[in-house]
Amino acid sequence: MVDYGLQVFINDILLGELKKNLPKMLSHLEVDAQAAFDEILEFTTFVETVPVFQNSPDPKDNFLFDLALQTNSEVIVTKEKALLSFSESPITIHDIKWFKEKFPVDL
């Protein structure tokens, strides 16, 4: 993130989702989920959001639009098909493949 001058925002709902889903996402790797969570906290900016947005194609994802809009973000990066096909989105939405191509890093 530093190499490209990117700022990544997170709120309490997204933190909760990460905490819940990281163990499943990393289960095939030998990575400690808590350590990964702690590392994510180091490069993200926590923002308190107010629930306002109500037009997400998946209502449980309204919070992502609140987060993006309330931080004046340029893009939401996701693999959620419903969001990627949301033609009336008030913010640009790209998939993870786009992100990896636009901001490549050596691993």
C-alpha positions in Angstrom: 0.0 0.0 0.0 2.8 2.3 0.8 4.6 1.8 -2.5 1.5 3.1 -4.4 0.3 5.7 -1.8 -2.9 3.9 -1.2 -5.1 4.3 1.8 -7.3 1.5 2.9 -10.3 2.2 5.1 -12.0 -0.1 7.5 -14.9 0.2 9.8 -16.3 -1.9 12.6 -18.5 -4.1 10.4 -15.6 -4.9 8.0 -13.4 -5.6 11.0 -16.0 -8.1 12.3 -16.2 -9.8 8.9 -12.4 -10.1 8.7 -12.1 -11.5 12.2 -14.8 -14.1 11.4 -13.6 -15.0 7.9 -9.8 -14.9 8.0 -9.4 -18.3 9.7 -11.4 -19.9 6.8 -9.7 -17.8 4.1 -6.2 -18.8 5.4 -6.9 -22.4 6.4 -5.1 -23.8 3.4 -2.0 -21.8 4.3 0.2 -22.1 7.3 -0.6 -18.6 8.4 -1.8 -17.5 11.8 -5.2 -15.8 11.3 -4.7 -13.5 14.4 -1.2 -12.4 13.1 -2.7 -11.7 9.7 -5.6 -9.7 11.3 -3.1 -7.7 13.3 -1.0 -7.0 10.2 -4.2 -5.8 8.4 -4.8 -3.4 11.3 -1.4 -1.9 10.8 -2.0 -0.7 7.2 -5.7 0.3 7.4 -7.3 3.4 8.6 -10.3 2.9 11.0 -13.3 5.1 10.3 -16.6 5.3 12.2 -19.4 5.3 9.6 -23.0 6.2 9.8 -25.4 3.7 8.1 -27.0 5.7 5.3 -26.7 3.8 2.0 -29.6 1.5 1.2 -29.3 0.6 -2.4 -26.7 -2.2 -2.6 -27.8 -5.2 -4.6 -26.9 -7.2 -1.5 -28.3 -5.3 1.5 -25.7 -6.8 3.9 -23.1 -4.9 1.8 -24.6 -1.4 2.3 -21.9 -0.8 4.8 -19.2 -1.0 2.1 -20.8 1.9 0.3 -21.2 3.9 3.5 -17.4 3.3 4.1 -16.4 4.2 0.6 -18.7 7.3 0.3 -18.0 8.7 3.7 -14.2 8.5 3.1 -14.4 9.8 -0.4 -12.8 6.6 -1.7 -12.2 6.2 -5.4 -12.9 2.5 -5.6 -14.3 -0.6 -3.9 -12.3 -3.8 -4.6 -14.3 -7.0 -4.2 -15.0 -10.4 -5.5 -18.7 -10.2 -4.8 -20.5 -10.8 -8.2 -23.6 -8.8 -7.1 -21.5 -5.7 -6.4 -19.3 -6.1 -9.5 -22.4 -6.0 -11.7 -24.0 -3.1 -9.8 -24.4 -0.7 -12.7 -26.0 2.0 -10.6 -23.2 2.1 -8.1 -22.2 5.6 -6.9 -18.6 4.5 -6.7 -16.4 2.5 -9.1 -16.2 -1.2 -8.3 -13.4 -3.4 -9.5 -12.4 -7.0 -8.9 -9.3 -8.3 -7.2 -7.7 -9.2 -10.5 -7.9 -5.6 -11.6 -6.3 -4.5 -8.3 -3.4 -7.0 -8.6 -2.8 -5.8 -12.2 -3.0 -2.1 -11.4 -0.9 -2.4 -8.2 1.5 -5.3 -8.6 3.8 -6.3 -5.8 6.5 -8.9 -5.5 5.7 -11.6 -3.0 
